[in-house]
Amino acid sequence: METSIAGTEGQAIRCKAAVAWEAGKPLSIEEVEVAPPKAHEVRIKVVATGVCHTDWEYLYENKKGMRFRPFPLVLGHEAAGVVESVGPQVTKFAAGDQVIPLFLPQCQECDRCLSPKTNLCKRNWAKTQVGVLADGTSRISCKRQQIYQFLGVSSFSQYTVVPDTSLAKINSNAPLDKVFLLGCGVSTGYGAALKTGKVEKDSVCAVFGLGAVGLAAVMGCKAAGAKTIIGVDVNPNKFEKARMLGATECVNPSDYSKSIQESAALESTTDAWGVCVIAGWTETESMSVVVEKLLMGRTLTGTYFGGWKSVDGVFKLVEDYMEKKLKLDEFITHDLPLNQINQAFETLKSGTSIRTLIRLWEEEAPTEEVTS
């Protein structure tokens, strides 16, 4: 069994990373040092990563009600890469394995992992939520200062170290610059429809918000056999992509003088058996619910990572993509090198991108624009 792909086992690696030195400021490309993995940890070479709305929120909404995360930190949590080396007591991974790091662990031992009712494993959860690994420290440093690891991942670094329970080994032939999407957005939306919402054949569905998570939910509704799938968004530029992924019709609430509803997603469901699933992530939003709507049989629920048991679910979803049962290429609208990562935040905020692929090891953007 190989222990290192680069002859760097047991040594610190110097590489590039996009560092957030403080909230509200653009990321800075720096040389960082990534320490060797400790017990039950794996160091990976990150090949591809995406910029998710959650990354944007923690950087630019940090002082507006977000739970405190310490700075400086390296953001990024949706990625794919290759195992560079493994720490002591790691038995399921070896150098050269293709992997997807996970912000949601699956230890396969706790009560939650052993229960079919939930995917919310809490192994190392309290530590990774504040940017450190099991021993209370980060493996990334810059200018002799500890750099915190966002959600225990930090994929905006060319190398990173993650717990071995927060890593999925995947098909060795899978294209990393596509399957990175399964580290967050697509898995979340797709599972919201299939696993949490349990969309039924010939049902009528509406998806509010057509970002990456929403579009993946559209795809999930189609996979489940829904006969009508309504995409709802104030940005009509997203409608073509929504139809490509399965929407049968699209609605822009701004085109109507009468509001579609204040708690539209819940109230648009039928009474007696309607289901509303809240997907994505926010710590700043709240909602008001008319209790009668619930008393009359509607179900309001949330989903985290689409309800997938993370390690097992990601492996399966990669296989589905390889077998052409699942679309991923269509979600990538922009393609940039790491040193242009701040542009990805701008296009995300402006609504002109679905997902930007960040290539960690390229200096220049590709000459052809992504049009899928």
Secondary structure, DSSP 4 states (H G I P E B T S, - for coil): --SBSSS-TTS-EEEEEEEB-STTS--EEEEEEEPPP-TTEEEEEEEEEE--HHHHHHHHSTTTTPPP--SSEE---EEEEEEEEE-TT--S--TT-EEEE-SS---SSSHHHH-TT-----TTHHHHTTT--TTS--SEEETTEEEEEGGGT-TTBSEEEEETTSEEE--TTS-HHHHGGGGTHHHHHHHIIIIIS-PPTT-EEEEE--SHHHHHHHHHHHHHT-SEEEEE-S-GGGHHHHHHHT-SEEE-GGG-SS-S-TTHHHHTSPTTT-EEEE-S--SS------HHHHHTT-EEEE-SGGG--HHHHHHHHHHHHHTTSS--GGGEEEEEEGGGHHHHHHHHHHT--SEEEEETT-SS--SSPP--
